[in-house]
Amino acid sequence: QLQLVESGGGLVQPGGSLRLSCAASGLTLDYYVIGWFRQAPGKEREGVSCISSRNGNTHYADSVKGRFTISRDNAKNTVYLQMNSLKPEDTAVYRCAVKPWTATTVQAICKMPGIFTYWGQGTQVTVSS
C-alpha cells in the first residue's frame, strides 16, 4: 500500500528552523520526482521545492531560496525539507507529493502540482512569536 507521511511541523518563532520529513512506503523514491507544496488559508497552493531522485536536480520557489534545502536519503526512502530563517509568511500546511520521473525539468514539474500522483496528508507549520 502506497503511503506518504509528513512529519516535523510545529510552532516556531520567526528566525527559527524546522526540518520536515516525507517518509514513503509502497514505492521507491528512486523512480520519482518528489515535491514539497504548501497552502495557507486564502492563498493558492505553492510549489516550495522539488527534487529528482534520478539525477538529484532541485528547484526552489523564489520565496524560499537561500533559506530552505531539500534533500533525500535513499536508504531511508525519505525526503527532507530543512527550513531556516522562518518567516510568518511561511505559515501553511506543507504536503509532500510524488510523480513518476520523466525527462521534464524539475523546475517545470514543480510548477504543476496537478500532475503529481500521490500526496501526503500534510503537516502544519506555524511561524509566530
Phi, psi and chi 1 to 4 in degrees:
 res  aa     phi    psi   chi1   chi2   chi3   chi4
   1 GLN       -  125.3 -176.5  175.5   -4.4      -
   2 LEU   -75.7  135.9 -170.8  148.0      -      -
   3 GLN  -152.0  137.4 -171.3  175.0   25.5      -
   4 LEU  -119.8  125.7  -60.1  173.9      -      -
   5 VAL  -125.8  117.7  179.2      -      -      -
   6 GLU   -90.4  149.3  -57.8   97.1  -26.7      -
   7 SER  -152.8  167.5   62.1      -      -      -
   8 GLY   104.6   -5.6      -      -      -      -
   9 GLY   -72.9  171.2      -      -      -      -
  10 GLY   162.4 -166.7      -      -      -      -
  11 LEU   -99.4  128.4  175.3   63.8      -      -
  12 VAL  -140.9  149.1   64.4      -      -      -
  13 GLN   -77.6  153.6  -63.9 -175.0   40.9      -
  14 PRO   -52.7  137.6  -26.6   35.2      -      -
  15 GLY    89.5  -10.0      -      -      -      -
  16 GLY   -81.7 -175.8      -      -      -      -
  17 SER  -133.6  151.1  -61.6      -      -      -
  18 LEU  -142.7  151.9  -71.8  171.8      -      -
  19 ARG  -121.1  118.2 -170.4 -179.6   74.8  161.3
  20 LEU   -91.9  145.0  -54.1 -176.5      -      -
  21 SER  -121.4  144.4  -61.0      -      -      -
  22 CYS  -126.6  103.5  175.8      -      -      -
  23 ALA   -97.2  127.6      -      -      -      -
  24 ALA  -107.8  140.9      -      -      -      -
  25 SER  -136.6  151.8   60.5      -      -      -
  26 GLY    80.3    2.2      -      -      -      -
  27 LEU  -153.1  159.0   61.7   84.4      -      -
  28 THR  -107.3  118.6  -59.7      -      -      -
  29 LEU   -64.7  -16.4  -68.7  177.4      -      -
  30 ASP   -54.1  -26.4  -72.5   -7.8      -      -
  31 TYR   -98.4   10.8  -53.1  141.7      -      -
  32 TYR  -132.2  158.5  -68.9   86.2      -      -
  33 VAL   -93.0  132.3  173.4      -      -      -
  34 ILE  -115.1  133.8  -52.3   96.9      -      -
  35 GLY  -127.1  149.2      -      -      -      -
  36 TRP  -107.7  126.2  -77.2  100.6      -      -
  37 PHE  -123.2  155.9  -60.8   83.7      -      -
  38 ARG  -140.9  152.6   67.5 -175.2 -177.8 -172.7
  39 GLN  -146.9  125.9 -172.2  164.5   26.2      -
  40 ALA  -105.3  155.3      -      -      -      -
  41 PRO   -54.1  130.9  -26.1   35.4      -      -
  42 GLY    79.4    2.6      -      -      -      -
  43 LYS  -121.4  157.0  -63.9 -176.6  178.5 -179.9
  44 GLU   -75.9  155.4  -64.5 -177.2   -8.7      -
  45 ARG   -64.3  136.3 -178.3  170.5   52.7 -173.8
  46 GLU  -123.9  133.3  177.0 -174.9   20.7      -
  47 GLY   -78.5  110.4      -      -      -      -
  48 VAL   -80.6  -51.0  176.9      -      -      -
  49 SER  -162.3  146.9 -176.7      -      -      -
  50 CYS  -139.2  153.8  -64.2      -      -      -
  51 ILE  -140.8  140.2 -174.4  169.2      -      -
  52 SER   -95.2  121.5  170.2      -      -      -
  53 SER   -74.4  -14.2  -69.9      -      -      -
  54 ARG   -75.5  -44.6  -75.3  -73.1  -58.5  -85.7
  55 ASN  -124.2   -3.8   54.9   29.1      -      -
  56 GLY    79.7    0.7      -      -      -      -
  57 ASN   -62.1  144.2  -71.8  -11.8      -      -
  58 THR  -129.5  161.6   59.8      -      -      -
  59 HIS  -142.5  143.3  171.5   77.1      -      -
  60 TYR  -131.0  139.6  -62.9   92.2      -      -
  61 ALA   -63.8  147.2      -      -      -      -
  62 ASP   -56.1  -32.7  -70.9  -18.5      -      -
  63 SER   -68.7  -16.0   58.3      -      -      -
  64 VAL  -121.3   -2.2  -54.0      -      -      -
  65 LYS   -57.9  135.4  -76.0 -177.5  178.0  178.5
  66 GLY    85.1  -10.6      -      -      -      -
  67 ARG  -116.1  -34.9  -59.4 -171.4  -63.0  120.2
  68 PHE  -108.8  149.0  -68.9   10.1      -      -
  69 THR  -136.8  126.9  -57.1      -      -      -
  70 ILE   -99.1  141.9 -169.0  169.6      -      -
  71 SER  -150.0  169.8   61.9      -      -      -
  72 ARG  -136.6  153.4   60.4  178.8  176.3  173.6
  73 ASP  -130.5   96.0 -173.0  -26.2      -      -
  74 ASN   -62.6  -33.8  -70.0  -19.8      -      -
  75 ALA   -62.7  -34.1      -      -      -      -
  76 LYS   -95.3   -2.7  -63.0 -179.2  178.7  179.5
  77 ASN    54.3   45.6 -147.1   31.6      -      -
  78 THR  -136.3  143.0  -61.1      -      -      -
  79 VAL  -117.3  142.0  172.8      -      -      -
  80 TYR  -120.1  154.4  -55.9   95.5      -      -
  81 LEU  -129.9  105.1 -175.1   67.8      -      -
  82 GLN   -84.4  122.4  178.7   66.7   45.6      -
  83 MET  -118.0  115.2  -54.0 -173.5  -63.2      -
  84 ASN  -115.7  163.6  -61.5  -34.2      -      -
  85 SER    49.9   48.3  -58.6      -      -      -
  86 LEU   -65.8  144.1  -76.9  162.8      -      -
  87 LYS  -119.2  156.0  -55.0  174.7 -179.1  179.2
  88 PRO   -54.5  -33.4  -28.7   36.4      -      -
  89 GLU   -71.1   -7.4   51.9  -98.0   42.8      -
  90 ASP   -80.4   -8.0  -65.1  -42.1      -      -
  91 THR   -61.4  125.3  -63.7      -      -      -
  92 ALA  -178.6  170.4      -      -      -      -
  93 VAL   -87.3  125.1  173.9      -      -      -
  94 TYR  -103.8  130.4  -74.8   70.6      -      -
  95 ARG  -128.0  142.9  -59.4  176.3   70.7 -172.7
  96 CYS  -100.0  154.4   64.4      -      -      -
  97 ALA  -151.7  158.6      -      -      -      -
  98 VAL  -135.3  154.4  -59.2      -      -      -
  99 LYS  -142.0  150.0   73.2  170.4  -65.5  -67.0
 100 PRO   -57.7  140.9  -25.4   35.4      -      -
 101 TRP   -64.4  139.1 -176.5   91.2      -      -
 102 THR  -136.9  176.1   69.6      -      -      -
 103 ALA   -75.2   -8.1      -      -      -      -
 104 THR   -59.0  140.3  -53.3      -      -      -
 105 THR   -62.7  146.8   64.5      -      -      -
 106 VAL   -64.9  -29.8   67.5      -      -      -
 107 GLN   -60.0  -45.2  -67.3   88.9  -22.0      -
 108 ALA   -69.1  -42.5      -      -      -      -
 109 ILE   -61.3  -39.6  -66.5  172.0      -      -
 110 CYS   -67.1  -18.5 -149.9      -      -      -
 111 LYS   -93.1    5.3  -62.3  176.2 -178.8  178.5
 112 MET  -127.7   72.4  -62.3 -176.3  -68.9      -
 113 PRO   -59.9  -24.2   21.0  -33.0      -      -
 114 GLY   -65.7  -17.0      -      -      -      -
 115 ILE   -91.1   -6.6   68.0  174.7      -      -
 116 PHE   -75.0  137.4  -78.4   75.1      -      -
 117 THR   -87.6  -42.8  -52.7      -      -      -
 118 TYR  -126.6  142.3  -59.0  105.3      -      -
 119 TRP  -131.1  143.1  -67.5   78.0      -      -
 120 GLY   -79.2  173.8      -      -      -      -
 121 GLN   -83.2  -18.9  -69.6 -174.2  -60.1      -
 122 GLY   104.3  156.9      -      -      -      -
 123 THR  -136.1  136.4 -175.7      -      -      -
 124 GLN   -83.0  130.8  176.3   70.5   46.4      -
 125 VAL  -117.0  122.9  172.1      -      -      -
 126 THR  -124.3  122.9  -58.0      -      -      -
 127 VAL  -112.0  108.5 -175.1      -      -      -
 128 SER  -159.3  148.1  175.8      -      -      -
 129 SER   -93.1      -   58.7      -      -      -
